[in-house]
Amino acid sequence: MQYTLLPTTDLKISKACLGTMSFGAHVDEKSSQAIMDRSLELGINFFDTAEMYAVPTEEATCGLTEKIIGRWMADRGNRDQVMIATKVIGRTRSGLEYIRDGKACSDESNIREAIEGSLQRLQTDYIDLYQLHWPDRAMNRFGQRNYIHQPDDTSIPIEETLEVLQTLQKEGKVKHFGLSNESPWGTMQFLQLAKEKNLPRMVSVQNNYSLLTRSYDTAMAEVSHKAEIPLLAYSPLGFGVLGGRYLDGNYPEAGRFTKYPDCAARYRTPKVEAIIKQYKTLAESHGLTLPQMALAFVYSRSFLASNIIGPSNVEQLEDCVSALDIKLNDEILKDIEAIHEQCPNPCP
């Protein structure tokens, strides 16, 4: 396993991060435990979750993923072997009204209730990396294009949120903080206010990144390098479509893309299948499978701290980790760029 020391922290995280959002929904608890056991054996010491998981999100399974991880750590007695990253939701989105009575936002009462709930479910007294799942303000996220300014939008001031996080840090409940689904403007606002007001510094950004979703390259990559706030890449296989199983009308019954089409809507945009087929042909011409090439590409990014993989079983986990050993040469990287230029970011 390869590891990354997050800038300004003591967190040395594995380059492959175990994404757990399907634990308790698509993946049952027994299988989840097997995946976590094998992850530790492979050297993965970084697990990512969230208060709203499992996905697809619904009231019956909200918080279940954290409970599964908590029971696993308590049973194994291995809390000190795992760095836990979890998240607090921002302003309530449609379909999440059951969380804090539909009044969630990034203020003191909401974040306090969220962290206490996560600590209880995870059966721990601290979180290694606590992330803001999405911005409290109105902005583009989860596949939206074309920012539309809303001058009358009201949101919790970033400084107020940082002050709440500082209190949690002083209480020993959280070691470090990160952003998620954030923009260049938002990222720099958090960093600037932290510096000016002596408030907690965000140490990572968890955004969507894959061969199909490379908007991060446009501006956030520069922020990652120059401001030392690297990427935790989620959905590196595009909710599984870069596994190559869903081409030509094939929808395997057990596939997440098949079972939860609403969750995968951002990967059902026009021209996507044609682009995936080109990537598949390219991978095979170099003796690779499509998922191997897709994951190796994400692992190769200079602004990456960790790649969040979401296996449904141990075999998928091992395949995802094995891609760490694949080094893409200049020829294949050039061909990847040529395909990308035909239809940049078909799945934003």
Secondary structure as GFF3:
##gff-version 3
##sequence-region A 1 348
A	DSSP	beta_strand	3	5	.	.	.	ID=ss1
A	DSSP	beta_strand	12	14	.	.	.	ID=ss2
A	DSSP	beta_strand	16	19	.	.	.	ID=ss3
A	DSSP	alpha_helix	29	41	.	.	.	ID=ss4
A	DSSP	beta_strand	46	48	.	.	.	ID=ss5
A	DSSP	three_ten_helix	59	61	.	.	.	ID=ss6
A	DSSP	alpha_helix	64	76	.	.	.	ID=ss7
A	DSSP	three_ten_helix	79	81	.	.	.	ID=ss8
A	DSSP	beta_strand	83	88	.	.	.	ID=ss9
A	DSSP	three_ten_helix	100	102	.	.	.	ID=ss10
A	DSSP	alpha_helix	108	122	.	.	.	ID=ss11
A	DSSP	beta_strand	127	132	.	.	.	ID=ss12
A	DSSP	alpha_helix	158	170	.	.	.	ID=ss13
A	DSSP	beta_strand	174	180	.	.	.	ID=ss14
A	DSSP	alpha_helix	184	197	.	.	.	ID=ss15
A	DSSP	beta_strand	202	208	.	.	.	ID=ss16
A	DSSP	three_ten_helix	215	217	.	.	.	ID=ss17
A	DSSP	alpha_helix	220	227	.	.	.	ID=ss18
A	DSSP	beta_strand	231	234	.	.	.	ID=ss19
A	DSSP	three_ten_helix	238	243	.	.	.	ID=ss20
A	DSSP	three_ten_helix	247	249	.	.	.	ID=ss21
A	DSSP	alpha_helix	256	259	.	.	.	ID=ss22
A	DSSP	three_ten_helix	265	267	.	.	.	ID=ss23
A	DSSP	alpha_helix	272	285	.	.	.	ID=ss24
A	DSSP	alpha_helix	290	299	.	.	.	ID=ss25
A	DSSP	beta_strand	304	309	.	.	.	ID=ss26
A	DSSP	alpha_helix	314	322	.	.	.	ID=ss27
A	DSSP	three_ten_helix	323	325	.	.	.	ID=ss28
A	DSSP	alpha_helix	330	342	.	.	.	ID=ss29
###
